Amino acid sequence: MTDLTCRFAGITSPNPFWLASAPPTDKAYNVNRAFEAGWGGVVWKTLGLDPPVVNVSSRYGAVAYNGQRMAGLNNIELITDRPLAVNLAEIRQVKRDWPDRAMIVSLMVPCDEESWKSILPQVEDTGADAVELNFGCPHGMSERGMGSAVGQVPEYVEMVAHWVKKHSRLPCIVKLTPNITDIRASARAAFRGGADAVSLINTINSIVGVDLDLMAPLPTVDGKGTHGGYCGPAVKPIALNMVAEIARDKETYRKPISGIGGIATWRDAAEFLALGAGSVQVCTAAMHYGFRIVDDMISGLRHFMEQKGYTKLEDLVGQAVPNVTDWQFLNMGYDIKARIDQDKCIKCGLCHIACEDTSHQAILKTKDGQRHFEVVDSECVGCNLCMHVCPVDGCITMERVDNGEYHNWTTHPNNPMRKRTETA
Amino acid sequence: MARKELGDLAAARLAPEVLARNFDDVAPPLDERQALIAANRCYYCYDAPCTTACPTGIDIPSFIRSIATGNLKGAATTILSANTFGGSCARVCPTEILCEGVCVRNTAESQPVQIGALQRHATDWVYESGTQLFERGEPSGFKVAVVGAGPAGIACAHRLARAGHAVTLFDAKPKIGGLNEYGIAAYKLPGDFAQKEIDWLLSIGGITVQTGTKLGEQITLAQLREQFDAVFLGLGLADVNALGLEGESLPGVRNAVDFIAELRQSDDLGKLPVGRRVVVIGGGNTAIDAAIQSKRLGAESVTLVYRRGPETMSATSHEQEFAKTEGVNIIHWAAPRRLIERDGLLATIEFEYTQLDANGKLANSGDTFTLQADVVLKAIGQAFVPDPVREGGKELLQLSNGRIKVDEDFATSLPGVWAGGDCVGGKTDLTVQAVDDGQRAAAAIDRALRKGNAP
């Protein structure tokens, strides 16, 4: 039997699917429903010091793409707007009712030691399993010197992580903002400060669209708008890269990472796990479809692991990390050519026009006067564009045609910085 | 309603609300959401098969993309730039054998993008709002006569008016529109759409309409050639082929096109008499339209008889299927032999089964059957009547296969005279083909006029 038990930085949960700190985890009502649905853990929506913040309406903007709703979601909601005591009482009760689930509490207080020192014992007292430091929110709170305003300065990240470890025995996860130039600097700082894990990505600075009648950014609050935090399926590739960068960095190699960003299916989750995440956090997909999506995430991941022979989560975590490399080490001897399956081809011509207009003029559109699409091997560089634009799954595939030799840029004659190859 | 054994012709066989429903839009329009879903199914093919299949070459992927991006005006402009009658073609085109028939979505899913419905979505608002999409060019000083205000003639007139020429549009009938007004099934163009579309087309200006004017009677071709710089003939097919059978003049025996025209012009379908037992003879869209409309008016039984098999019917398979679901009984491989009267009324019609002989030619089998009929509708084809282009007992211009002969520019053998639509007979007998003829002729006329000296 495949075991999905997640053991992450001293936190245990029955599966690696946690709800991220966000509206779905703002109160006991929602979290109870999530646990009933089967979620392995939650990161409670970020607590702050009283008096609570005030939120505005509206709070969300979304990108729909070709009819797909919420391909990307943007929010301008702040941290919890409920009194600290109410949240703490609910956290205590929920953890008591669901002892096997991970209860992580997200925190954001002013960037001084006193504030952290005051809130940490109160959280610890609820029986929560860990804290997550919200150094990520790019909107609103950052204007007050919190959230991403802290996360964007590695020295602050290290300092606060250090305070937290000093004043609490709870595992500490630092949630990183992607609104930086190199995620590795933030991750290294967190671990230097003593953090037990990092989680990423938080939301990306964004304007989700412009209302062309109001001439104002979306979402619009009485005629004005502000940048928000972008999440959902659209941000997954950015998140995957940042997770991978931390997973393969010498300083942070094999440190616990909780993967966040556009995870909606077991497949998304498996990809994050493969790139080194030990747990995953979900928000947008739950906000789109409700908590029930975790059913398929659990069974899908279980069946995938069974099929591949992974008996426990740790077998899968990080499997793809060794294959993430620098461009300079890619094999330049590797050569693939596009192959169009004529039985599957519906003759839409998208491969031809993509190649003709924007690539290498390697796909012909006629044969014997008939509409027919065929690859010219001598022109095809194996870029894959045709395969991506083809609307029919499996119609265009790439065939390897090289002789198996390996050579890369580091020794290539065109590389002015090439290393001298050893000669006899 | 009491049944009569003979000559059972009656109006109001169905309740008014049922009649209203039966003749309402056969394919209701897409709403905005449905249109978006349909538009997003388009793959935006390159050198798209749908565009190639369209006789007017509408850039279909482009207009669908415009719908998807909320650019309805752009979509409508793309359509109506290529096809003057984009609105009625969206409704009457047999898309299943044109654009939708070759949609690449058929290959894997057997479900093409709803191109016709999307075209309607993109154009409907233009006629409703009266938005003008085209500007008339600088007046050229040339005058062109367009004879016959059907799709070919109006398409030609509109293109000429856009180019700045002054057009006079002549038609023998009291209303213009040709087959769009008189010949298409009512449920395909409900709500007086044909006139709405024409009103919009004429609103470009520069087109003078003269109805009730028949070539060869009120005006002659010679006069037109004298008074105008160019003439376009879109005369259509004025005659209906006869069965050539005994009893053809019996009451109850009539041309399907006359029945359809009467129905289209009726302002109270409840007053329109329809037979209890209707027999339609023919295999084209006129036959199908007459059969279905008879059924929808309340005929008890409608039988369509065609002398060959379903594959050679000129009605599309889609139309044939539609007739069957409407309860029309289709009998293939039978030809009419006699219309039998009793007490001076049509009583039955005798058919003989047909078959193909050893050489693949249609042959009689000798086996017969009879059908009871109160009404027989003849729809075995129409013919061009050359009278309007005759003077002094001979044709003024060359004919070919009984139609007006034209070159690739739709020029007739008579200098300064062009022709298009059914009177020249082209690749197909479809509305969209007539529109394309008229448009091409207009372009040729424009070129010829501008090449010559100023008027």
Interface residues (C-beta under 8 A of the other chain):
Chain A: N66 G67 K344 I346 K347 C348 G349 L350 H352 I353 K365 R371 P391 V392
Chain B: L36 I37 N40 Y43 Y44 C45 Y46 D47 A48 P49 A68 V104 R105 T107 A108
